[in-house]
Amino acid sequence: ILGGGDWLIAHELIQYRNISSITLCELDPKMIEICSTDTDIVAYNGDIFHNPKVHVVYEDAFVFVENLTETYDLIIADFPNPHIEVLSKLYSREFYANIYTHLKEDGIFVAQVAEVHHTKKCFQCVWKTLSTIFPYVRGYARYMQYTMGNLGFVIGSKNDSIHAIIVEQSIELDGKDVEINTVENNIAYHYFDEETKTSGFIPWITNNA
């Protein structure tokens, strides 16, 4: 798990008996501290911090993936939307290329991206970028009533097994009018910034409707 310092994804995954180990890479130690000690948050994440199957690495996810030696069955990216330029690298072609290298042949990569309607160009940009690395890519959305609208996700794999995955709302790619996001060309940030300003939609705000 890249990001995910609130432990909620880890809490969901640990319930599957066939998962023997989870590595969570989080940049901010304070995030881990708060989400493993605050009683209200712990009530949601099941105090997963103390589960022996979960291992925490405190590092920038870009650097962590770049220096990996292991391969994984499942890699999940749970980052903030690219609302500042520095976050755009976590949606870049270079980042996805490193993830591809460290994913097993039958492994799956999934990432939260952006709201699929109000920040459509950003979502399509990330999808198109992922498609330059992974031969099989799918997009889908899940409606988040109070905070995110129709939150978009992308799935990538080295084989077509992802087409058997049942998703809530499948989305078709239409990336004709968007560029590929790279470390040097952090266009995902610019799309997100432009679209949130013009649409008036701001993720995490509950009164967007």
N, C-alpha and C positions, 0 to 999 in steps of 0.2 A: 504494500500500500504506500503510494507516494502522496504525502500530505496526510489528511485524515486524522489529524491530532486530536479530534474530539472522540475518537475511539468507536464511533458508531458503525463504521464499515467493519472494523475488526470484530465488533460484537456480533454482527450478523454472520460473518464468515466462520467464526469459531463454533457455531452451532452445527456445522457440517462435520460429521465424524471422520470423513476421509481427509480432512485438512490437518496435517501434522505440524505445520509450522507457518507462522506469519511474521514477516519482517515489515516493520512500519518505519518509514523515513519521514521525519518531521524536522523542519528548520528551526522552529521556535520551542526551546525547552519550557518556556512559560506556558505555552499552550498545553503541553503534556501535563505540567504540574496542576494547572487549573482543572483540567478535564479528568484528572485522576484523584482529585481531592474534594472538589465541590460536590456536596451531597446531592443537589438537584441534578447535576449532569451525570453523576455516577449512577443515579437511579435509571437513566436512559442507557448508558453504555455498559451496565452490568459489572462495573469495576474490572473491566477486561485488562487493565494495566497490570494487574497482579497474576494474570494467567501465564503459566510457564511456557505455553506455546507461542507467545507473542514476544518478539524481540524488537527493541527500539534503537534506531540509529538517528542521531542528531546531526543532520547535514542538509545542505542544499540539494534538492532532488536531482537537479541537472548534473551536478558533480558526482553524486552518488551513483547514478545510472552510468555515467561516463566511465567510472572506475570499477564497475562490477566485474566479477569473475564467474559468478553463479548464473544458472539459467532457471527460469521460473515457469510454473504451470499457469499462473494467473498474475497479471500485473494490473493494478487499478490506480488511476491517477485521480486524486480528489483535491484539486487546487481551486483557489478563488478564480473567478472570471478574470481575463486579462485586462483589468481596469487600470493598471499602471504598466508602463513599458517593460519594467524588469520581469514581470510575470509572463510576458509574451514568449520568452524563450522556452517556457514549459509547454508550449503548444507548437513548437518549431519542428521543421523537417529534421534537423540535426538530433533533437531530443528523441523523436520517434524512431530514427535510425538506430540509435543506441538501445532503445527498448526492444526493437526487433531482434537485435543481436542476442539479447539476453532472455528471449522468450523461447521456450521449448517448441519443437516442431508442431505439436498439437496444442500449444498454449493459446491463451486469449488475452488480449489487452483491451481494457475499457476505460474511457475517460469521460468525466463530466466536462461539458464545454460551455454552453451559453443558452440563453432563452431562444427558442427556435423561430419565433415570429418577430419579436421586437428587436432582436439582435441577430437577424437571419444571416446577414453577410458574414458576421464573425463566425457563426456556427458552420456555415458552408465553407468558409476559408479553412477552418481547422479540419473539417472532413476531407476537403480536397488535398490538404497538406498530408494527412495521414494516408491518403490513397496513393501518394507518390512513393510510399515505403511498403505498405502492406498490400498484398495482392487481393485480399478479401476484406471489405469494409462495409459496415452497416451503420445506419443512423437511426436513432429512435428518441422519443420524448416521453416524459412522465409529468403529468400536471401536478404542480406543487401549489396548493391553494393560497397559502398565506405569504409566501416569500419569493418564489422564483418564476411564477407563470408556468409555461410549458418548458421545463428544463430539458435541454438536449444532451444526448450522450452519443459517443461513437464507439464502435467495437472493431478491432482489427485482429486478423489471424493470418497464419501462413497457409491454411487450408480452408475449404468451404464449410467446415463444421458449424460455423457461426450462423449459417442460414437456417439451422434447425432450432436456434434459440428463439423462444417465444418472448416477444417484447410488447409493451403496452400500446405504443403508437409508432409504427414504422414510418420512416421519412425517406423520400427519394432525394438523391443528390442532384443539385442544379448549381454547379459551381462555375458557370460560364463567365460570370461577371466579377469573380473574385481572384485575388492573387494567392500564391503559396506563401505561407508564413515561415520565415527563416530567422536565424539569430541576427543576421544583418538587416533583414527587411521585416521588422516586427509589425507587419500590417494588421495582424489580428487585433492588436491593441487599438490601432487607429479606426478599424471598423467598429469595434465595441464602443469606443469613445464617441464616434460620430453618431452611431445609432441610438445610444442612450440619450444623447442630447436632442436629437431630432424627434424621437418617439415619445420622450418623456417617461419612458419605462426605466426604472432603476431597480435592479435585483436587490433582494433583501428588504425592500420597503413593502409594507403590507397593504398600502392603499392604492396600488397601481390601477386596480379595476375602476 
